[in-house]
Amino acid sequence: MRILIAEDDKVIADGLGRSLRGAGYAVDHAANGLDADNALAANAYDLLILDIGLPKLSGLEVLKRLRARSCSLPVLILTALDGTGDRVRGLDLGADDYMVKPFELAELEARVRALTRRSTGTAPRIRVGRLEYDQISRTAAIDGANVELSARETGLLEILLKRPGRLVSKDQLVDHLCGWGEEVSHNAIEVYVHRLRKKLEAGGVRIATVRGLGYSLEEPRSHGANA
């Protein structure tokens, strides 16, 4: 999952970035509204965390331009304690949620999970075969036994689970798994897929490879499916 943080306060931006990267998200940072608008126009994101008081272009203008492009990207607004009017205008312009500064990182991460889950229309727990993935704790289990996943493997699994049976290209995986400045090759993606595939096999879940195109998550048919 890839997140853009549009925040001009370096301390807040750095803290948010460390927290979200530690939770397994790919994170980009724009320090002003103009850079945020350009990033949103050029890249695919799963969530925008948007400060209202951005220089060069206000957060509200960034949001207005985003929605004018018919983009339904979830937006979490950050605003000052006395910014009631800004919160109302932001929600009216199409923001999905807001938080007042200062805030607790644990609460922000919970809201991030809720917004990304809501945007894909998936339940808190996703079950495929004997695999169950909890989107709240971001943990996977097979027959109730925890499956140890790295941050990259968790991100990869989330992408595939939210696109069941659909082909996901290597370029799409790179876009969603990697932030600016991170060099991840197609060969590295193949390694992540190989490792995740081995861990999911015990749960009857298959990651199918379409050579030259990408991957899809499939639940094997039962033995009597073609009878």
Phi, psi and omega per residue, in radians:
M1 nan 2.351 -3.058
R2 -2.032 2.277 -3.042
I3 -2.150 2.433 2.994
L4 -1.848 2.179 3.025
I5 -1.769 2.050 3.069
A6 -1.854 1.716 -3.004
E7 -2.656 2.241 -3.106
D8 -1.568 -0.240 3.089
D9 -1.432 1.929 -3.030
K10 -1.095 -0.661 -3.128
V11 -1.100 -0.806 3.128
I12 -1.133 -0.793 -3.109
A13 -1.080 -0.765 3.141
D14 -1.124 -0.737 3.127
G15 -1.105 -0.775 3.100
L16 -1.087 -0.787 -3.120
G17 -1.055 -0.802 3.139
R18 -1.095 -0.745 -3.110
S19 -1.115 -0.811 -3.088
L20 -1.265 -0.643 3.069
R21 -1.138 -0.657 3.094
G22 -1.128 -0.444 3.107
A23 -1.521 0.000 3.055
G24 1.755 0.143 3.121
Y25 -1.575 2.628 2.938
A26 -1.524 2.334 -2.998
V27 -2.289 2.288 2.973
D28 -1.973 2.719 -3.112
H29 -2.300 2.284 3.015
A30 -2.064 2.242 -3.055
A31 -1.596 -0.076 3.079
N32 -2.567 2.876 -3.049
G33 -1.154 -0.592 -3.137
L34 -1.159 -0.765 3.093
D35 -1.131 -0.650 3.122
A36 -1.122 -0.785 3.136
D37 -1.064 -0.759 3.124
N38 -1.133 -0.712 3.132
A39 -1.114 -0.735 -3.128
L40 -1.154 -0.573 3.140
A41 -1.311 -0.432 -3.013
A42 -1.819 -0.283 -3.021
N43 -2.249 2.775 3.084
A44 -1.696 2.168 3.130
Y45 -2.151 2.812 3.071
D46 -1.766 -0.278 -3.127
L47 -2.860 2.532 3.008
L48 -2.039 2.168 2.988
I49 -1.773 1.992 -2.865
L50 -2.141 2.044 3.014
D51 -1.371 2.433 -3.139
I52 -1.236 -0.745 -2.999
G53 -1.559 1.025 -3.135
L54 -1.522 2.549 3.020
P55 -1.349 2.870 3.091
K56 1.239 -0.728 3.098
L57 -2.678 2.185 -3.059
S58 -1.165 2.750 3.089
G59 -1.045 -0.646 3.121
L60 -1.138 -0.639 3.104
E61 -1.223 -0.649 3.061
V62 -1.042 -0.785 3.140
L63 -1.133 -0.742 3.134
K64 -1.054 -0.775 3.132
R65 -1.164 -0.663 3.123
L66 -1.048 -0.850 -3.132
R67 -1.224 -0.499 3.089
A68 -1.145 -0.423 3.078
R69 -1.505 0.192 -3.136
S70 1.040 0.614 3.113
C71 -1.642 2.208 -3.100
S72 -1.702 0.314 3.136
L73 -0.909 2.274 3.076
P74 -1.072 2.417 -3.100
V75 -2.234 2.183 3.050
L76 -1.902 2.028 -3.100
I77 -1.536 2.409 2.985
L78 -1.883 2.286 -3.085
T79 -2.512 2.800 3.125
A80 -1.286 2.835 -3.064
L81 -0.972 -0.644 -3.070
D82 -1.694 0.302 -3.067
G83 -1.625 0.769 -3.111
T84 -1.011 -0.783 3.139
G85 -1.064 -0.712 3.108
D86 -1.117 -0.684 3.126
R87 -1.087 -0.779 -3.140
V88 -1.102 -0.803 3.138
R89 -1.116 -0.678 3.121
G90 -1.100 -0.772 3.103
L91 -1.129 -0.680 3.117
D92 -1.144 -0.549 3.141
L93 -1.422 -0.127 3.057
G94 2.053 0.214 3.034
A95 -1.183 2.655 -3.085
D96 -1.701 -0.431 -3.109
D97 -2.852 2.938 3.078
Y98 -2.579 2.719 3.038
M99 -2.336 2.518 -3.132
V100 -1.691 2.329 3.066
K101 -1.369 2.494 -0.123
P102 -1.338 2.761 -3.096
F103 -2.396 2.869 3.097
E104 -1.564 2.319 -3.132
L105 -1.055 -0.631 -3.129
A106 -1.089 -0.692 3.124
E107 -1.201 -0.713 3.119
L108 -1.067 -0.762 3.117
E109 -1.076 -0.662 3.111
A110 -1.120 -0.702 3.126
R111 -1.201 -0.636 3.069
V112 -1.045 -0.817 3.131
R113 -1.078 -0.737 -3.116
A114 -1.136 -0.745 -3.104
L115 -1.190 -0.743 3.136
T116 -1.199 -0.601 3.091
R117 -1.168 -0.775 -3.123
R118 -1.114 -0.652 -3.074
S119 -1.174 -0.471 3.128
T120 -1.673 -0.094 3.099
G121 1.205 0.448 -3.120
T122 -1.760 2.693 3.134
A123 -1.303 2.834 3.105
P124 -0.967 -0.596 3.089
R125 -2.065 2.299 3.136
I126 -1.955 2.248 -3.129
R127 -2.050 2.263 3.040
V128 -2.340 2.028 -3.057
G129 1.041 -2.250 3.118
R130 -1.675 0.112 3.116
L131 -1.602 2.341 3.026
E132 -2.205 2.256 3.133
Y133 -2.014 2.183 3.138
D134 -1.678 1.956 -3.087
Q135 -1.291 -0.316 3.138
I136 -1.352 -0.878 3.127
S137 -1.540 -0.197 -3.103
R138 0.991 0.872 3.118
T139 -2.220 2.647 3.136
A140 -2.065 2.579 3.113
A141 -2.511 2.565 3.044
I142 -2.069 2.081 -3.075
D143 0.924 0.624 3.102
G144 1.502 -0.151 -3.141
A145 -1.628 2.239 -3.079
N146 -1.078 2.419 3.057
V147 -1.828 2.073 -3.121
E148 -1.311 2.075 -3.128
L149 -2.182 2.491 3.018
S150 -1.316 2.974 3.122
A151 -1.048 -0.751 3.122
R152 -1.107 -0.755 -3.134
E153 -1.132 -0.662 3.100
T154 -1.106 -0.807 3.122
G155 -1.074 -0.734 3.122
L156 -1.094 -0.789 3.139
L157 -1.078 -0.726 3.124
E158 -1.045 -0.778 -3.133
I159 -1.065 -0.809 -3.106
L160 -1.202 -0.689 -3.134
L161 -1.130 -0.558 -3.115
K162 -1.501 -0.002 3.061
R163 -2.309 0.958 -3.037
P164 -1.050 2.260 3.107
G165 1.305 -0.003 -3.127
R166 -1.804 2.548 -3.127
L167 -1.326 2.301 3.082
V168 -2.110 2.110 -3.086
S169 -1.357 2.859 3.094
K170 -1.105 -0.659 3.117
D171 -1.100 -0.700 3.100
Q172 -1.117 -0.700 3.118
L173 -1.116 -0.747 3.102
V174 -1.066 -0.775 -3.116
D175 -1.046 -0.683 -3.061
H176 -1.535 -0.374 -3.075
L177 -1.689 -0.290 -2.952
C178 -2.159 2.390 3.037
G179 -1.619 3.109 3.107
W180 -1.047 2.446 3.092
G181 1.498 -0.115 3.106
E182 -1.655 2.176 -3.141
E183 -1.727 1.858 3.103
V184 -2.207 2.030 -3.083
S185 -1.493 2.930 3.050
H186 -1.096 -0.572 3.098
N187 -1.119 -0.662 3.104
A188 -1.144 -0.696 3.090
I189 -1.042 -0.728 3.115
E190 -1.056 -0.661 3.126
V191 -1.159 -0.792 3.122
Y192 -1.059 -0.754 -3.139
V193 -1.111 -0.750 -3.141
H194 -1.054 -0.780 -3.133
R195 -1.153 -0.749 3.139
L196 -1.158 -0.703 -3.142
R197 -1.013 -0.775 -3.133
K198 -1.097 -0.638 -3.116
K199 -1.302 -0.442 -3.088
L200 -1.611 -0.293 -3.076
E201 -0.969 -0.660 -3.109
A202 -1.119 -0.386 -3.137
G203 -1.656 0.170 3.131
G204 1.263 0.401 3.139
V205 -1.920 2.319 -3.047
R206 -2.065 2.320 2.974
I207 -1.729 1.907 -3.110
A208 -1.491 2.453 3.092
T209 -1.862 2.209 2.995
V210 -1.842 1.827 -2.964
R211 -0.937 2.242 3.098
G212 1.445 -0.131 -3.079
L213 -2.068 -0.839 -3.138
G214 2.728 -2.590 -3.009
Y215 -2.377 2.735 3.011
S216 -2.547 2.605 3.137
L217 -1.631 2.213 -3.068
E218 -2.293 2.509 2.989
E219 -1.702 2.074 -3.105
P220 -0.989 2.503 3.093
R221 -1.183 2.659 3.058
S222 -1.236 2.805 -3.074
H223 -1.048 -0.463 -3.101
G224 -1.676 0.171 -3.048
A225 -1.122 -0.557 -3.100
N226 -1.759 0.149 -3.091
A227 -1.244 nan nan
